[in-house]
Structure formats: C-alpha cells, structure tokens
Amino acid sequence: MKRVYNFSAGPAVLPEEVLKEAADEMLDYKGSGMSVMEMSHRSKVYDNIIKEAEADLRELMNIPDNYKVLFLQGGASQFFAEVPMNMMKNKKAGYIVTGQWAKKAYQEAKIYGEAVELASSADKTFSYIPDCSDLPITDDMDYVYICENNTIYGTKYKTLPNTKGKDLVADVSSCFLSEPVDVSKYAVIYGGVQKNVGPAGCVIAIIRDDLITDDVLPGTPTMLKWKTQADADSLYNTPPCYTIYICGKVFKWLKKMGGLEAMKALNEKKAKILYDYLDESSLFKGTVEKESRSLMNVPFVTGNEELDAKFVKEAKEAGFENLKGHRTVGGMRASIYNAMPIEGVEALVEFMKKFEKENA
Ligand SMILES: *Cc1c(COP(=O)(O)O)cnc(C)c1O
C-alpha cells in the first residue's frame, strides 16, 4: 500500500488515523456486530455516535447554548437556497461576492428575493478580499452573506465585515475547524464537510436559535425548513449516518491534536513554508494579494501554461496528487487542509525547488 500526498480541494485528505480506526471498526462497530453503515439511525448505538459528534464539535468551537448544530444533506449548494428560504423576511439581503461560491449563493438568493451585491473582487479575478468596513447595507436587509474562505481563488477574510448590526451568514466549507472562531459574531455558520472535516454527504450548520422558526418563505420544502431539522435533532429522516460518524472521529482527532488553537498554529506554519517559497521563487508565483491569503488553499502559476501542465504531470509522478488548479482558473492549487501533514508541504516545496532548477 502506498499513500500519496493528496492536495485535492475536496473531497480531500483525511487523517490517516481516522481512516485506520474506521477500517478497524468496519465489520463490527464496538460489539454491535455490524458496520455503522448497516445500523438504524434510530438505534441507541447510532444515537450515541451523533450525540457525541455534536458534543465534541460544540467543545471544539466553543459553541454557545443558543446555537443549534444541524447535520444536513444537499451539500453547501443546497444551503445557498436554504438561507433565503429561512431568513428572508423582508425579501432583501446583502451579498459580498468574492468568488464562484459566493456568486452562486448570490444568484440563488435572487430566486427568492432581492439580493444586493454589497462588494465584489471580480475586477481582479477574485484575488483579494474587498474592504468591508463601510458597505452599503440598508436597514431592510435580512442578513449579510459571505464566503469566508474562497476555495477556488485562495482568499480568506482576515476580519469579518462590518454588517452594521445585521446578521452575518458565512459559508466556511473550506476553512471549517482550521482555526478558532467566535461563533457569537455569526448568525449562521455552515459548510460542506468534504473539504476540511469528513467525507462528502453532509453539511454542518450552526444556527442561532431565534432564526429557527415556522416563519419561512411560502413553498419552502419541509426538509429545507431549519425548524424541521432542529426539532428532530437532525434525525427528521435518515441522515448521512456514515459521514457523520467519520466527522465525529475527526472531531476527536482534532481534540487530540490540541484543539483549534493548535490547528491554527500548525496551519500557519504549513502555509508559511509554501508562501515563503512562492515569494522567493523566480519560477512560481502566488496569485493572491498577501493580506488576503488563505491558509487552506494556495493557488500559484508559472506564467506559462505548458510549464504548468508539465509541473502537474511530473508532480503526480512523484506522488503529489491533485495539484491542478480549478478548471476556471488554471495554473496550480495546493489545498493544505488540517489533515495534510507538514511533511507533505515540505516535500512539495522541495519538489518545486527541484523543478525550478531543472526548468530555469
Ligand atoms: C466546495 C464548496 C461549495 C460547494 O459544496 P457542495 O457541497 O459541493 O455543494 C460551496 N462553498 C465553498 C466555499 C466550497 O468550497
């Protein structure tokens, strides 16, 4: 068996320890005589799995008691619709457009009401986070929406926008659990788990409880009404059982690693190795303004498409997988999520140095 260094943006690398544990428990989960994939979501043994996952997540993120944690399906993309369905009382909201995922959420909201673009970084191919200190937020807006870490472009908010008292909704799919956050600053934090937390199939949403009501837009499907899910503790129907089980294992792994403060320090250390090299290299260049750099997704280019392709090919042969940039951006992108070991980043930089020398 040979494991590669997997720089995929998602689904992405998971801690090896978690995968091994899951393998050990595959045929007989804790004496139940069955796999977690095979058991009823109404069973006592599964109830423990989902309850423990929630408790560990609450501890890791220090989630206040007036926030609900929901494990949902449909991906982050479905949640783009759930936000206006559940929150657009005045049918108006502000969106900050910092990349493709933010834009998709913005476009989805337009189906349900008036979505206003408050700011955008489209003028420079989303290579920075715009100034959000004084946005044209009006009193009748129901919320302000951001994508906190832009997976495709590799930018991240270093300070949250000034929402002028309005509720903040954040898609954190690609920076979930990468560093501590003050949950109380948000109305809703949500993300697909397949980037930095677990296997595909689940969205975790942390929602302030006053937003969970029967007062939703007419026509909202039962399943997409947050109250339905909250009242049933995410067990209204069959949840993504196995995915939640793996997420729970990742939460335990994060606790063992020292929690989110420790992860932040490690993520900063990892990202610095790569960014420092990009700053000194005469072949490779980062594509993002320094102040907006993501710790999780690092896009870079050589400036020559043929050389980019050659790099991706040779890197793959050397055991560095999924370094090709997003199909809409080109170049390269290294996603260095929590589970990417520091050795993986060090080895990548060594390989890049070698490639630079050979192609000078
Ligand atoms: C991947 C991604 C999405 C889309 O996630 P799906 O679960 O595939 O719908 C949305 N937002 C961000 C920030 C992402 O990285």
The ligand as an ORCA input file, in Angstrom:
! r2SCAN-3c Opt
* xyz 0 1
  C     -16.975     23.152     -2.323
  C     -17.645     24.383     -1.879
  C     -19.029     24.574     -2.041
  C     -19.917     23.567     -2.733
  O     -20.087     22.459     -1.938
  P     -21.107     21.284     -2.325
  O     -21.221     20.562     -1.030
  O     -20.473     20.501     -3.416
  O     -22.382     21.908     -2.758
  C     -19.573     25.729     -1.539
  N     -18.826     26.658     -0.926
  C     -17.499     26.502     -0.764
  C     -16.722     27.561     -0.062
  C     -16.872     25.364     -1.228
  O     -15.546     25.220     -1.067
*
